[in-house]
Every structure is written in structure tokens, then in C-alpha cells.
């Protein structure tokens, strides 16, 4: 959950369109085993950021 605390994550999750797009990519990748694709997110200042979400499995305690 560390990545969700980043400034970029806060900006993406605050934007309804970017949040919906991110959710679609992550659920599509999880359902068919395909790696998630990337998408572009436009910050309020006009800067475009290319986001490539990665699903990293959490290590289980022994």
C-alpha cells in the first residue's frame, strides 16, 4: 500500500476519469492474466504523465 500514499497516486485517485481508467486496467489484467497496459494522466497544471501500473504480489509471512 506504500504506492497509494504517493503524491502521484493521490492525484490519480482524485481525478474521477483517471481513477475509472486505472480500475478498468487493474481488473482486466487480474481477470485474464494479461499484464496491465499503461495510460496517460493529465495533471491540473497541464503536464502529462504516463502511468504503467504493476501488480506485485504481497509476500506471505512464514
mmCIF file of the N, C-alpha and C atoms, coordinates in Angstrom:
data_MODEL
# 
_entry.id   MODEL 
# 
loop_
_atom_site.group_PDB 
_atom_site.id 
_atom_site.type_symbol 
_atom_site.label_atom_id 
_atom_site.label_alt_id 
_atom_site.label_comp_id 
_atom_site.label_asym_id 
_atom_site.label_entity_id 
_atom_site.label_seq_id 
_atom_site.pdbx_PDB_ins_code 
_atom_site.Cartn_x 
_atom_site.Cartn_y 
_atom_site.Cartn_z 
_atom_site.occupancy 
_atom_site.B_iso_or_equiv 
_atom_site.pdbx_formal_charge 
_atom_site.auth_seq_id 
_atom_site.auth_comp_id 
_atom_site.auth_asym_id 
_atom_site.auth_atom_id 
_atom_site.pdbx_PDB_model_num 
ATOM 1   N N  . UNK A 1 1  ? 0.814   -1.198  0.000   1.00 0.00 ? 1  UNK A N  1 
ATOM 2   C CA . UNK A 1 1  ? 0.000   0.000   0.000   1.00 0.00 ? 1  UNK A CA 1 
ATOM 3   C C  . UNK A 1 1  ? 0.860   1.265   0.000   1.00 0.00 ? 1  UNK A C  1 
ATOM 4   N N  . UNK A 1 2  ? 2.149   1.099   0.001   1.00 0.00 ? 2  UNK A N  1 
ATOM 5   C CA . UNK A 1 2  ? 3.037   2.244   0.040   1.00 0.00 ? 2  UNK A CA 1 
ATOM 6   C C  . UNK A 1 2  ? 2.841   3.141   -1.185  1.00 0.00 ? 2  UNK A C  1 
ATOM 7   N N  . UNK A 1 3  ? 2.632   2.550   -2.349  1.00 0.00 ? 3  UNK A N  1 
ATOM 8   C CA . UNK A 1 3  ? 2.473   3.335   -3.577  1.00 0.00 ? 3  UNK A CA 1 
ATOM 9   C C  . UNK A 1 3  ? 1.222   4.193   -3.523  1.00 0.00 ? 3  UNK A C  1 
ATOM 10  N N  . UNK A 1 4  ? 0.191   3.742   -2.833  1.00 0.00 ? 4  UNK A N  1 
ATOM 11  C CA . UNK A 1 4  ? -1.047  4.518   -2.762  1.00 0.00 ? 4  UNK A CA 1 
ATOM 12  C C  . UNK A 1 4  ? -0.902  5.757   -1.899  1.00 0.00 ? 4  UNK A C  1 
ATOM 13  N N  . UNK A 1 5  ? 0.204   5.871   -1.177  1.00 0.00 ? 5  UNK A N  1 
ATOM 14  C CA . UNK A 1 5  ? 0.432   7.042   -0.337  1.00 0.00 ? 5  UNK A CA 1 
ATOM 15  C C  . UNK A 1 5  ? 1.253   8.100   -1.061  1.00 0.00 ? 5  UNK A C  1 
ATOM 16  N N  . UNK A 1 6  ? 1.649   7.851   -2.305  1.00 0.00 ? 6  UNK A N  1 
ATOM 17  C CA . UNK A 1 6  ? 2.471   8.801   -3.041  1.00 0.00 ? 6  UNK A CA 1 
ATOM 18  C C  . UNK A 1 6  ? 1.636   9.980   -3.545  1.00 0.00 ? 6  UNK A C  1 
ATOM 19  N N  . UNK A 1 7  ? 2.308   11.044  -3.899  1.00 0.00 ? 7  UNK A N  1 
ATOM 20  C CA . UNK A 1 7  ? 1.644   12.240  -4.419  1.00 0.00 ? 7  UNK A CA 1 
ATOM 21  C C  . UNK A 1 7  ? 0.943   11.925  -5.735  1.00 0.00 ? 7  UNK A C  1 
ATOM 22  N N  . UNK A 1 8  ? 1.594   11.163  -6.605  1.00 0.00 ? 8  UNK A N  1 
ATOM 23  C CA . UNK A 1 8  ? 1.001   10.811  -7.893  1.00 0.00 ? 8  UNK A CA 1 
ATOM 24  C C  . UNK A 1 8  ? -0.266  9.981   -7.696  1.00 0.00 ? 8  UNK A C  1 
ATOM 25  N N  . UNK A 1 9  ? -0.229  9.026   -6.783  1.00 0.00 ? 9  UNK A N  1 
ATOM 26  C CA . UNK A 1 9  ? -1.410  8.211   -6.506  1.00 0.00 ? 9  UNK A CA 1 
ATOM 27  C C  . UNK A 1 9  ? -2.557  9.072   -6.012  1.00 0.00 ? 9  UNK A C  1 
ATOM 28  N N  . UNK A 1 10 ? -2.271  10.042  -5.171  1.00 0.00 ? 10 UNK A N  1 
ATOM 29  C CA . UNK A 1 10 ? -3.313  10.949  -4.677  1.00 0.00 ? 10 UNK A CA 1 
ATOM 30  C C  . UNK A 1 10 ? -3.944  11.738  -5.817  1.00 0.00 ? 10 UNK A C  1 
ATOM 31  N N  . UNK A 1 11 ? -3.107  12.189  -6.759  1.00 0.00 ? 11 UNK A N  1 
ATOM 32  C CA . UNK A 1 11 ? -3.620  12.954  -7.898  1.00 0.00 ? 11 UNK A CA 1 
ATOM 33  C C  . UNK A 1 11 ? -4.479  12.085  -8.814  1.00 0.00 ? 11 UNK A C  1 
ATOM 34  N N  . UNK A 1 12 ? -4.015  10.859  -9.076  1.00 0.00 ? 12 UNK A N  1 
ATOM 35  C CA . UNK A 1 12 ? -4.770  9.955   -9.953  1.00 0.00 ? 12 UNK A CA 1 
ATOM 36  C C  . UNK A 1 12 ? -6.099  9.583   -9.315  1.00 0.00 ? 12 UNK A C  1 
ATOM 37  N N  . UNK A 1 13 ? -6.090  9.248   -8.039  1.00 0.00 ? 13 UNK A N  1 
ATOM 38  C CA . UNK A 1 13 ? -7.318  8.837   -7.370  1.00 0.00 ? 13 UNK A CA 1 
ATOM 39  C C  . UNK A 1 13 ? -8.288  9.995   -7.154  1.00 0.00 ? 13 UNK A C  1 
ATOM 40  N N  . UNK A 1 14 ? -7.793  11.225  -7.180  1.00 0.00 ? 14 UNK A N  1 
ATOM 41  C CA . UNK A 1 14 ? -8.669  12.385  -7.034  1.00 0.00 ? 14 UNK A CA 1 
ATOM 42  C C  . UNK A 1 14 ? -9.406  12.712  -8.331  1.00 0.00 ? 14 UNK A C  1 
ATOM 43  N N  . UNK A 1 15 ? -8.857  12.278  -9.460  1.00 0.00 ? 15 UNK A N  1 
ATOM 44  C CA . UNK A 1 15 ? -9.472  12.537  -10.761 1.00 0.00 ? 15 UNK A CA 1 
ATOM 45  C C  . UNK A 1 15 ? -10.406 11.374  -11.101 1.00 0.00 ? 15 UNK A C  1 
ATOM 46  N N  . UNK A 1 16 ? -11.714 11.618  -11.238 1.00 0.00 ? 16 UNK A N  1 
ATOM 47  C CA . UNK A 1 16 ? -12.661 10.521  -11.470 1.00 0.00 ? 16 UNK A CA 1 
ATOM 48  C C  . UNK A 1 16 ? -12.397 9.743   -12.764 1.00 0.00 ? 16 UNK A C  1 
ATOM 49  N N  . UNK A 1 17 ? -11.984 10.418  -13.820 1.00 0.00 ? 17 UNK A N  1 
ATOM 50  C CA . UNK A 1 17 ? -11.727 9.737   -15.089 1.00 0.00 ? 17 UNK A CA 1 
ATOM 51  C C  . UNK A 1 17 ? -10.499 8.842   -14.977 1.00 0.00 ? 17 UNK A C  1 
ATOM 52  N N  . UNK A 1 18 ? -9.426  9.353   -14.399 1.00 0.00 ? 18 UNK A N  1 
ATOM 53  C CA . UNK A 1 18 ? -8.202  8.568   -14.232 1.00 0.00 ? 18 UNK A CA 1 
ATOM 54  C C  . UNK A 1 18 ? -8.436  7.398   -13.282 1.00 0.00 ? 18 UNK A C  1 
ATOM 55  N N  . UNK A 1 19 ? -9.200  7.613   -12.236 1.00 0.00 ? 19 UNK A N  1 
ATOM 56  C CA . UNK A 1 19 ? -9.495  6.537   -11.275 1.00 0.00 ? 19 UNK A CA 1 
ATOM 57  C C  . UNK A 1 19 ? -10.270 5.412   -11.951 1.00 0.00 ? 19 UNK A C  1 
ATOM 58  N N  . UNK A 1 20 ? -11.245 5.770   -12.793 1.00 0.00 ? 20 UNK A N  1 
ATOM 59  C CA . UNK A 1 20 ? -12.030 4.763   -13.510 1.00 0.00 ? 20 UNK A CA 1 
ATOM 60  C C  . UNK A 1 20 ? -11.139 3.985   -14.484 1.00 0.00 ? 20 UNK A C  1 
ATOM 61  N N  . UNK A 1 21 ? -10.275 4.703   -15.187 1.00 0.00 ? 21 UNK A N  1 
ATOM 62  C CA . UNK A 1 21 ? -9.386  4.058   -16.148 1.00 0.00 ? 21 UNK A CA 1 
ATOM 63  C C  . UNK A 1 21 ? -8.417  3.108   -15.437 1.00 0.00 ? 21 UNK A C  1 
ATOM 64  N N  . UNK A 1 22 ? -7.869  3.527   -14.335 1.00 0.00 ? 22 UNK A N  1 
ATOM 65  C CA . UNK A 1 22 ? -6.966  2.695   -13.550 1.00 0.00 ? 22 UNK A CA 1 
ATOM 66  C C  . UNK A 1 22 ? -7.686  1.440   -13.059 1.00 0.00 ? 22 UNK A C  1 
ATOM 67  N N  . UNK A 1 23 ? -8.898  1.590   -12.577 1.00 0.00 ? 23 UNK A N  1 
ATOM 68  C CA . UNK A 1 23 ? -9.674  0.449   -12.095 1.00 0.00 ? 23 UNK A CA 1 
ATOM 69  C C  . UNK A 1 23 ? -9.932  -0.551  -13.217 1.00 0.00 ? 23 UNK A C  1 
ATOM 70  N N  . UNK A 1 24 ? -10.277 -0.045  -14.411 1.00 0.00 ? 24 UNK A N  1 
ATOM 71  C CA . UNK A 1 24 ? -10.520 -0.935  -15.550 1.00 0.00 ? 24 UNK A CA 1 
ATOM 72  C C  . UNK A 1 24 ? -9.263  -1.708  -15.936 1.00 0.00 ? 24 UNK A C  1 
ATOM 73  N N  . UNK A 1 25 ? -8.127  -1.030  -15.956 1.00 0.00 ? 25 UNK A N  1 
ATOM 74  C CA . UNK A 1 25 ? -6.870  -1.692  -16.312 1.00 0.00 ? 25 UNK A CA 1 
ATOM 75  C C  . UNK A 1 25 ? -6.521  -2.770  -15.299 1.00 0.00 ? 25 UNK A C  1 
ATOM 76  N N  . UNK A 1 26 ? -6.635  -2.464  -14.029 1.00 0.00 ? 26 UNK A N  1 
ATOM 77  C CA . UNK A 1 26 ? -6.257  -3.428  -12.997 1.00 0.00 ? 26 UNK A CA 1 
ATOM 78  C C  . UNK A 1 26 ? -7.199  -4.619  -12.958 1.00 0.00 ? 26 UNK A C  1 
ATOM 79  N N  . UNK A 1 27 ? -8.495  -4.408  -13.124 1.00 0.00 ? 27 UNK A N  1 
ATOM 80  C CA . UNK A 1 27 ? -9.428  -5.531  -13.087 1.00 0.00 ? 27 UNK A CA 1 
ATOM 81  C C  . UNK A 1 27 ? -9.325  -6.375  -14.346 1.00 0.00 ? 27 UNK A C  1 
ATOM 82  N N  . UNK A 1 28 ? -9.081  -5.767  -15.489 1.00 0.00 ? 28 UNK A N  1 
ATOM 83  C CA . UNK A 1 28 ? -8.916  -6.520  -16.735 1.00 0.00 ? 28 UNK A CA 1 
ATOM 84  C C  . UNK A 1 28 ? -7.658  -7.372  -16.661 1.00 0.00 ? 28 UNK A C  1 
ATOM 85  N N  . UNK A 1 29 ? -6.579  -6.803  -16.143 1.00 0.00 ? 29 UNK A N  1 
ATOM 86  C CA . UNK A 1 29 ? -5.330  -7.546  -16.031 1.00 0.00 ? 29 UNK A CA 1 
ATOM 87  C C  . UNK A 1 29 ? -5.436  -8.694  -15.044 1.00 0.00 ? 29 UNK A C  1 
ATOM 88  N N  . UNK A 1 30 ? -6.181  -8.505  -13.978 1.00 0.00 ? 30 UNK A N  1 
ATOM 89  C CA . UNK A 1 30 ? -6.324  -9.556  -12.972 1.00 0.00 ? 30 UNK A CA 1 
ATOM 90  C C  . UNK A 1 30 ? -7.249  -10.666 -13.470 1.00 0.00 ? 30 UNK A C  1 
ATOM 91  N N  . UNK A 1 31 ? -8.231  -10.340 -14.292 1.00 0.00 ? 31 UNK A N  1 
ATOM 92  C CA . UNK A 1 31 ? -9.205  -11.344 -14.702 1.00 0.00 ? 31 UNK A CA 1 
ATOM 93  C C  . UNK A 1 31 ? -8.683  -12.275 -15.785 1.00 0.00 ? 31 UNK A C  1 
ATOM 94  N N  . UNK A 1 32 ? -7.870  -11.766 -16.707 1.00 0.00 ? 32 UNK A N  1 
ATOM 95  C CA . UNK A 1 32 ? -7.425  -12.642 -17.792 1.00 0.00 ? 32 UNK A CA 1 
ATOM 96  C C  . UNK A 1 32 ? -5.930  -12.950 -17.743 1.00 0.00 ? 32 UNK A C  1 
ATOM 97  N N  . UNK A 1 33 ? -5.241  -12.518 -16.721 1.00 0.00 ? 33 UNK A N  1 
ATOM 98  C CA . UNK A 1 33 ? -3.832  -12.821 -16.573 1.00 0.00 ? 33 UNK A CA 1 
ATOM 99  C C  . UNK A 1 33 ? -2.910  -11.980 -17.431 1.00 0.00 ? 33 UNK A C  1 
ATOM 100 N N  . UNK A 1 34 ? -3.467  -11.083 -18.229 1.00 0.00 ? 34 UNK A N  1 
ATOM 101 C CA . UNK A 1 34 ? -2.643  -10.229 -19.085 1.00 0.00 ? 34 UNK A CA 1 
ATOM 102 C C  . UNK A 1 34 ? -2.029  -9.115  -18.254 1.00 0.00 ? 34 UNK A C  1 
ATOM 103 N N  . UNK A 1 35 ? -0.824  -8.701  -18.604 1.00 0.00 ? 35 UNK A N  1 
ATOM 104 C CA . UNK A 1 35 ? -0.228  -7.590  -17.852 1.00 0.00 ? 35 UNK A CA 1 
ATOM 105 C C  . UNK A 1 35 ? -0.996  -6.303  -18.106 1.00 0.00 ? 35 UNK A C  1 
ATOM 106 N N  . UNK A 1 36 ? -1.154  -5.478  -17.099 1.00 0.00 ? 36 UNK A N  1 
ATOM 107 C CA . UNK A 1 36 ? -1.874  -4.224  -17.287 1.00 0.00 ? 36 UNK A CA 1 
ATOM 108 C C  . UNK A 1 36 ? -1.168  -3.326  -18.283 1.00 0.00 ? 36 UNK A C  1 
ATOM 109 N N  . UNK A 1 37 ? -1.954  -2.618  -19.074 1.00 0.00 ? 37 UNK A N  1 
ATOM 110 C CA . UNK A 1 37 ? -1.363  -1.687  -20.032 1.00 0.00 ? 37 UNK A CA 1 
ATOM 111 C C  . UNK A 1 37 ? -1.129  -0.346  -19.341 1.00 0.00 ? 37 UNK A C  1 
ATOM 112 N N  . UNK A 1 38 ? -0.644  0.606   -20.079 1.00 0.00 ? 38 UNK A N  1 
ATOM 113 C CA . UNK A 1 38 ? -0.381  1.917   -19.495 1.00 0.00 ? 38 UNK A CA 1 
ATOM 114 C C  . UNK A 1 38 ? -1.403  2.926   -20.003 1.00 0.00 ? 38 UNK A C  1 
ATOM 115 N N  . UNK A 1 39 ? -1.538  4.018   -19.287 1.00 0.00 ? 39 UNK A N  1 
ATOM 116 C CA . UNK A 1 39 ? -2.415  5.088   -19.715 1.00 0.00 ? 39 UNK A CA 1 
ATOM 117 C C  . UNK A 1 39 ? -1.797  6.417   -19.335 1.00 0.00 ? 39 UNK A C  1 
ATOM 118 N N  . UNK A 1 40 ? -2.299  7.478   -19.939 1.00 0.00 ? 40 UNK A N  1 
ATOM 119 C CA . UNK A 1 40 ? -1.779  8.811   -19.662 1.00 0.00 ? 40 UNK A CA 1 
ATOM 120 C C  . UNK A 1 40 ? -2.737  9.555   -18.739 1.00 0.00 ? 40 UNK A C  1 
ATOM 121 N N  . UNK A 1 41 ? -2.146  10.300  -17.849 1.00 0.00 ? 41 UNK A N  1 
ATOM 122 C CA . UNK A 1 41 ? -2.903  11.100  -16.890 1.00 0.00 ? 41 UNK A CA 1 
ATOM 123 C C  . UNK A 1 41 ? -2.439  12.547  -17.015 1.00 0.00 ? 41 UNK A C  1 
ATOM 124 N N  . UNK A 1 42 ? -3.373  13.461  -17.152 1.00 0.00 ? 42 UNK A N  1 
ATOM 125 C CA . UNK A 1 42 ? -3.032  14.875  -17.268 1.00 0.00 ? 42 UNK A CA 1 
ATOM 126 C C  . UNK A 1 42 ? -3.233  15.546  -15.917 1.00 0.00 ? 42 UNK A C  1 
ATOM 127 N N  . UNK A 1 43 ? -2.137  16.080  -15.392 1.00 0.00 ? 43 UNK A N  1 
ATOM 128 C CA . UNK A 1 43 ? -2.192  16.790  -14.110 1.00 0.00 ? 43 UNK A CA 1 
ATOM 129 C C  . UNK A 1 43 ? -2.907  18.125  -14.279 1.00 0.00 ? 43 UNK A C  1 
ATOM 130 N N  . UNK A 1 44 ? -3.384  18.710  -13.187 1.00 0.00 ? 44 UNK A N  1 
ATOM 131 C CA . UNK A 1 44 ? -4.072  20.003  -13.279 1.00 0.00 ? 44 UNK A CA 1 
ATOM 132 C C  . UNK A 1 44 ? -3.219  21.122  -13.897 1.00 0.00 ? 44 UNK A C  1 
ATOM 133 N N  . UNK A 1 45 ? -1.890  21.013  -13.783 1.00 0.00 ? 45 UNK A N  1 
ATOM 134 C CA . UNK A 1 45 ? -1.035  22.056  -14.358 1.00 0.00 ? 45 UNK A CA 1 
ATOM 135 C C  . UNK A 1 45 ? -0.783  21.831  -15.843 1.00 0.00 ? 45 UNK A C  1 
ATOM 136 N N  . UNK A 1 46 ? -1.377  20.772  -16.438 1.00 0.00 ? 46 UNK A N  1 
ATOM 137 C CA . UNK A 1 46 ? -1.245  20.517  -17.863 1.00 0.00 ? 46 UNK A CA 1 
ATOM 138 C C  . UNK A 1 46 ? -0.185  19.498  -18.222 1.00 0.00 ? 46 UNK A C  1 
ATOM 139 N N  . UNK A 1 47 ? 0.629   19.093  -17.265 1.00 0.00 ? 47 UNK A N  1 
ATOM 140 C CA . UNK A 1 47 ? 1.681   18.112  -17.512 1.00 0.00 ? 47 UNK A CA 1 
ATOM 141 C C  . UNK A 1 47 ? 1.053   16.729  -17.715 1.00 0.00 ? 47 UNK A C  1 
ATOM 142 N N  . UNK A 1 48 ? 1.544   15.986  -18.702 1.00 0.00 ? 48 UNK A N  1 
ATOM 143 C CA . UNK A 1 48 ? 1.052   14.638  -18.967 1.00 0.00 ? 48 UNK A CA 1 
ATOM 144 C C  . UNK A 1 48 ? 2.028   13.626  -18.379 1.00 0.00 ? 48 UNK A C  1 
ATOM 145 N N  . UNK A 1 49 ? 1.477   12.670  -17.651 1.00 0.00 ? 49 UNK A N  1 
ATOM 146 C CA . UNK A 1 49 ? 2.277   11.626  -17.013 1.00 0.00 ? 49 UNK A CA 1 
ATOM 147 C C  . UNK A 1 49 ? 1.799   10.285  -17.548 1.00 0.00 ? 49 UNK A C  1 
ATOM 148 N N  . UNK A 1 50 ? 2.732   9.440   -17.995 1.00 0.00 ? 50 UNK A N  1 
ATOM 149 C CA . UNK A 1 50 ? 2.391   8.106   -18.469 1.00 0.00 ? 50 UNK A CA 1 
ATOM 150 C C  . UNK A 1 50 ? 2.486   7.153   -17.281 1.00 0.00 ? 50 UNK A C  1 
ATOM 151 N N  . UNK A 1 51 ? 1.401   6.430   -17.018 1.00 0.00 ? 51 UNK A N  1 
ATOM 152 C CA . UNK A 1 51 ? 1.332   5.546   -15.864 1.00 0.00 ? 51 UNK A CA 1 
ATOM 153 C C  . UNK A 1 51 ? 1.244   4.102   -16.358 1.00 0.00 ? 51 UNK A C  1 
ATOM 154 N N  . UNK A 1 52 ? 2.076   3.265   -15.795 1.00 0.00 ? 52 UNK A N  1 
ATOM 155 C CA . UNK A 1 52 ? 2.090   1.848   -16.123 1.00 0.00 ? 52 UNK A CA 1 
ATOM 156 C C  . UNK A 1 52 ? 1.948   1.063   -14.821 1.00 0.00 ? 52 UNK A C  1 
ATOM 157 N N  . UNK A 1 53 ? 0.714   0.737   -14.426 1.00 0.00 ? 53 UNK A N  1 
ATOM 158 C CA . UNK A 1 53 ? 0.511   0.059   -13.143 1.00 0.00 ? 53 UNK A CA 1 
ATOM 159 C C  . UNK A 1 53 ? 1.067   -1.362  -13.166 1.00 0.00 ? 53 UNK A C  1 
ATOM 160 N N  . UNK A 1 54 ? 1.661   -1.760  -12.056 1.00 0.00 ? 54 UNK A N  1 
ATOM 161 C CA . UNK A 1 54 ? 2.182   -3.112  -11.901 1.00 0.00 ? 54 UNK A CA 1 
ATOM 162 C C  . UNK A 1 54 ? 1.518   -3.755  -10.700 1.00 0.00 ? 54 UNK A C  1 
ATOM 163 N N  . UNK A 1 55 ? 1.140   -4.993  -10.859 1.00 0.00 ? 55 UNK A N  1 
ATOM 164 C CA . UNK A 1 55 ? 0.575   -5.756  -9.745  1.00 0.00 ? 55 UNK A CA 1 
ATOM 165 C C  . UNK A 1 55 ? 1.717   -6.579  -9.155  1.00 0.00 ? 55 UNK A C  1 
ATOM 166 N N  . UNK A 1 56 ? 2.036   -6.319  -7.905  1.00 0.00 ? 56 UNK A N  1 
ATOM 167 C CA . UNK A 1 56 ? 3.125   -7.022  -7.227  1.00 0.00 ? 56 UNK A CA 1 
ATOM 168 C C  . UNK A 1 56 ? 2.523   -7.838  -6.103  1.00 0.00 ? 56 UNK A C  1 
ATOM 169 N N  . UNK A 1 57 ? 2.707   -9.158  -6.139  1.00 0.00 ? 57 UNK A N  1 
ATOM 170 C CA . UNK A 1 57 ? 2.140   -9.976  -5.070  1.00 0.00 ? 57 UNK A CA 1 
ATOM 171 C C  . UNK A 1 57 ? 2.780   -9.678  -3.725  1.00 0.00 ? 57 UNK A C  1 
ATOM 172 N N  . UNK A 1 58 ? 1.979   -9.705  -2.717  1.00 0.00 ? 58 UNK A N  1 
ATOM 173 C CA . UNK A 1 58 ? 2.452   -9.440  -1.366  1.00 0.00 ? 58 UNK A CA 1 
ATOM 174 C C  . UNK A 1 58 ? 3.089   -10.701 -0.792  1.00 0.00 ? 58 UNK A C  1 
ATOM 175 N N  . UNK A 1 59 ? 4.246   -10.552 -0.170  1.00 0.00 ? 59 UNK A N  1 
ATOM 176 C CA . UNK A 1 59 ? 4.929   -11.690 0.452   1.00 0.00 ? 59 UNK A CA 1 
ATOM 177 C C  . UNK A 1 59 ? 4.140   -12.158 1.665   1.00 0.00 ? 59 UNK A C  1 
ATOM 178 N N  . UNK A 1 60 ? 4.019   -13.459 1.806   1.00 0.00 ? 60 UNK A N  1 
ATOM 179 C CA . UNK A 1 60 ? 3.286   -14.012 2.950   1.00 0.00 ? 60 UNK A CA 1 
ATOM 180 C C  . UNK A 1 60 ? 4.270   -14.377 4.052   1.00 0.00 ? 60 UNK A C  1 
ATOM 181 N N  . UNK A 1 61 ? 3.849   -14.166 5.263   1.00 0.00 ? 61 UNK A N  1 
ATOM 182 C CA . UNK A 1 61 ? 4.690   -14.500 6.409   1.00 0.00 ? 61 UNK A CA 1 
ATOM 183 C C  . UNK A 1 61 ? 4.818   -16.015 6.529   1.00 0.00 ? 61 UNK A C  1 
ATOM 184 N N  . UNK A 1 62 ? 5.972   -16.454 6.931   1.00 0.00 ? 62 UNK A N  1 
ATOM 185 C CA . UNK A 1 62 ? 6.220   -17.900 7.043   1.00 0.00 ? 62 UNK A CA 1 
ATOM 186 C C  . UNK A 1 62 ? 5.576   -18.481 8.270   1.00 0.00 ? 62 UNK A C  1 
# 
